[in-house]
Amino acid sequence: MVGPKITPPISHLKDCCEGFDVSAWAAKRFWTDVGVVQEDGGFAIRLDSRAVKTPAKAPMIVPTHAMAQAIADEWAVVDGVIDPTVMPFTRSANAAIDKVAVQIDEVVNMLAAYGGSDLLCYRAHGPAELVERQNSAWDSLLDWVDETYNARLAVTVGIMPIMQPEDALTALHQPLKNATAFEIAALHDLIAMSGSLVLAYAVTQRRLSAKDAWALSRIDEKWQAEHWGTDEDAEQVSEIKRLAFNHAADFYFLAEFGPQS
């Protein structure tokens, strides 16, 4: 694949939950009740009477009641020591507030760069079976992104970078500019885990499920496994990425929709 280096989930760049500030993961449960309250145009989480804060001491205020409830549910089931590995929605919200919102233009530009080297635009020389799999899976998505965003991306064979039309890149940049920090936090992982801006948009626009989009991003790896066998360590890494990708889709839709606003 040609493109920006695949990065870990944005919520993993710095572990986070304490206000309780969420920066002291070794802390133990001290609260009895967990609740969601409307606050400052969004929704906050209360541990008894104390507000949850991010590692940077910012109030954890999220855009939808559904997201706040998902976070509250994670805190409600804490038993003893706080374990960040089982609190993905809390971590993603922290990332949106502490990592994305404070530098949203830079993150947006970094993600937009994937449009210039999207996975779906780089095809194998062979074998013919692999080429056919790529073409049959990816061509329709490039047609869809053109129809949806007026962005026709060029396709090449091999790994040598090609220039994409500037008007297409500008069109694909715009949805990122329009996204909130919470949506960008999710898009970061959808794009970085798959190596494809097109696949990420297909998920957020409900053109594809996260499950199907992930499978389409792994065509090369699946073909290699079928012909050369699997590597246990590589399979474990792939599974971690798959779970992060699926969670990112869930987080995106919680940021976008909620029963209350």
KAJO-V338956 format. One record per residue. N is the residue number from 1. RES is the residue in one small letter. SS is DSSP state (h for helix, s for strand, l for the rest). PSI is psi in whole degrees, 0 to 359 (NA if undefined). BURIAL is I if it has 24 or more other C-alpha atoms within 12 Angstrom, else O. Layout:
# KAJO-V338956
N_RES_SS_PSI_BURIAL ; N_RES_SS_PSI_BURIAL
This chain:
# KAJO-V338956
1_m_l_140_I ; 2_v_l_138_I ; 3_g_l_176_I ; 4_p_l_150_I ; 5_k_l_133_O ; 6_i_l_128_I ; 7_t_l_162_O ; 8_p_l_164_I ; 9_p_l_142_I ; 10_i_h_329_I ; 11_s_h_347_I ; 12_h_h_355_I ; 13_l_l_335_O ; 14_k_l_121_O ; 15_d_l_146_I ; 16_c_l_138_I ; 17_c_s_132_I ; 18_e_s_171_I ; 19_g_l_326_I ; 20_f_l_118_I ; 21_d_s_140_I ; 22_v_s_33_I ; 23_s_l_356_I ; 24_a_l_76_I ; 25_w_l_339_I ; 26_a_l_351_O ; 27_a_l_155_O ; 28_k_s_161_O ; 29_r_l_131_I ; 30_f_l_350_O ; 31_w_l_160_I ; 32_t_l_312_O ; 33_d_l_148_O ; 34_v_s_131_I ; 35_g_s_165_I ; 36_v_s_131_I ; 37_v_s_149_I ; 38_q_s_133_O ; 39_e_s_132_O ; 40_d_l_45_O ; 41_g_l_7_O ; 42_g_s_212_O ; 43_f_s_136_I ; 44_a_s_162_I ; 45_i_s_133_I ; 46_r_s_133_I ; 47_l_s_101_I ; 48_d_l_245_O ; 49_s_l_2_O ; 50_r_s_134_O ; 51_a_s_138_I ; 52_v_l_134_I ; 53_k_s_163_I ; 54_t_l_171_I ; 55_p_l_332_I ; 56_a_l_12_I ; 57_k_l_13_O ; 58_a_l_147_I ; 59_p_s_135_I ; 60_m_l_93_I ; 61_i_s_122_I ; 62_v_s_161_I ; 63_p_l_336_I ; 64_t_l_154_I ; 65_h_h_323_I ; 66_a_h_319_I ; 67_m_h_315_I ; 68_a_h_321_I ; 69_q_h_322_I ; 70_a_h_321_I ; 71_i_h_315_I ; 72_a_h_322_I ; 73_d_h_325_I ; 74_e_h_319_I ; 75_w_h_329_I ; 76_a_h_331_I ; 77_v_l_5_O ; 78_v_l_131_I ; 79_d_l_100_O ; 80_g_l_233_O ; 81_v_s_139_O ; 82_i_l_129_I ; 83_d_l_106_I ; 84_p_h_337_I ; 85_t_h_344_O ; 86_v_h_22_I ; 87_m_l_60_I ; 88_p_h_326_I ; 89_f_h_324_I ; 90_t_h_315_I ; 91_r_h_319_I ; 92_s_h_322_I ; 93_a_h_319_I ; 94_n_h_317_I ; 95_a_h_318_I ; 96_a_h_319_I ; 97_i_h_312_I ; 98_d_h_332_I ; 99_k_h_324_I ; 100_v_h_307_I ; 101_a_h_326_O ; 102_v_h_348_O ; 103_q_h_46_O ; 104_i_h_324_I ; 105_d_h_318_O ; 106_e_h_318_O ; 107_v_h_317_I ; 108_v_h_314_I ; 109_n_h_322_I ; 110_m_h_317_I ; 111_l_h_323_I ; 112_a_h_332_I ; 113_a_h_336_I ; 114_y_h_334_I ; 115_g_h_333_I ; 116_g_h_348_I ; 117_s_h_47_I ; 118_d_l_139_I ; 119_l_h_318_I ; 120_l_h_347_I ; 121_c_h_356_I ; 122_y_s_113_I ; 123_r_s_157_I ; 124_a_l_151_I ; 125_h_l_327_O ; 126_g_l_179_O ; 127_p_l_168_O ; 128_a_h_323_O ; 129_e_h_317_O ; 130_l_h_317_I ; 131_v_h_316_I ; 132_e_h_319_O ; 133_r_h_313_I ; 134_q_h_312_I ; 135_n_h_315_I ; 136_s_h_331_O ; 137_a_h_324_I ; 138_w_h_332_I ; 139_d_h_317_I ; 140_s_h_330_O ; 141_l_h_324_I ; 142_l_h_325_I ; 143_d_h_318_I ; 144_w_h_316_I ; 145_v_h_329_I ; 146_d_h_315_I ; 147_e_h_324_O ; 148_t_h_319_O ; 149_y_h_2_I ; 150_n_l_49_O ; 151_a_l_94_I ; 152_r_l_114_I ; 153_l_l_143_I ; 154_a_l_151_I ; 155_v_l_143_I ; 156_t_s_167_I ; 157_v_s_131_O ; 158_g_l_191_O ; 159_i_l_1_O ; 160_m_l_128_O ; 161_p_l_145_O ; 162_i_l_156_O ; 163_m_l_133_O ; 164_q_l_152_I ; 165_p_l_134_O ; 166_e_h_324_O ; 167_d_h_327_O ; 168_a_h_317_I ; 169_l_h_321_I ; 170_t_h_319_O ; 171_a_h_321_I ; 172_l_h_338_I ; 173_h_h_326_I ; 174_q_h_316_O ; 175_p_h_328_I ; 176_l_h_320_I ; 177_k_h_329_O ; 178_n_h_349_O ; 179_a_l_153_I ; 180_t_l_169_I ; 181_a_h_325_I ; 182_f_h_320_I ; 183_e_h_322_I ; 184_i_h_321_I ; 185_a_h_319_I ; 186_a_h_316_I ; 187_l_h_326_I ; 188_h_h_311_I ; 189_d_h_323_I ; 190_l_h_320_I ; 191_i_h_311_I ; 192_a_h_323_I ; 193_m_h_327_I ; 194_s_h_338_I ; 195_g_l_18_I ; 196_s_l_120_I ; 197_l_h_323_I ; 198_v_h_314_I ; 199_l_h_321_I ; 200_a_h_314_I ; 201_y_h_323_I ; 202_a_h_326_I ; 203_v_h_310_I ; 204_t_h_333_I ; 205_q_l_6_O ; 206_r_l_27_O ; 207_r_l_327_O ; 208_l_l_151_I ; 209_s_l_161_I ; 210_a_h_321_I ; 211_k_h_313_I ; 212_d_h_321_I ; 213_a_h_318_I ; 214_w_h_316_I ; 215_a_h_321_I ; 216_l_h_336_I ; 217_s_h_350_I ; 218_r_l_22_I ; 219_i_h_314_I ; 220_d_h_313_I ; 221_e_h_321_I ; 222_k_h_318_O ; 223_w_h_316_I ; 224_q_h_319_O ; 225_a_h_322_O ; 226_e_h_327_O ; 227_h_h_334_O ; 228_w_h_358_O ; 229_g_l_171_O ; 230_t_l_156_O ; 231_d_l_125_O ; 232_e_h_316_O ; 233_d_h_317_O ; 234_a_h_323_O ; 235_e_h_321_O ; 236_q_h_318_O ; 237_v_h_317_O ; 238_s_h_321_I ; 239_e_h_321_O ; 240_i_h_317_O ; 241_k_h_320_I ; 242_r_h_315_I ; 243_l_h_320_I ; 244_a_h_321_I ; 245_f_h_313_I ; 246_n_h_319_I ; 247_h_h_320_I ; 248_a_h_321_I ; 249_a_h_316_I ; 250_d_h_317_I ; 251_f_h_321_I ; 252_y_h_313_I ; 253_f_h_333_I ; 254_l_h_327_I ; 255_a_h_330_I ; 256_e_h_322_I ; 257_f_l_153_O ; 258_g_l_149_O ; 259_p_l_338_O ; 260_q_l_156_O ; 261_s_l_NA_O
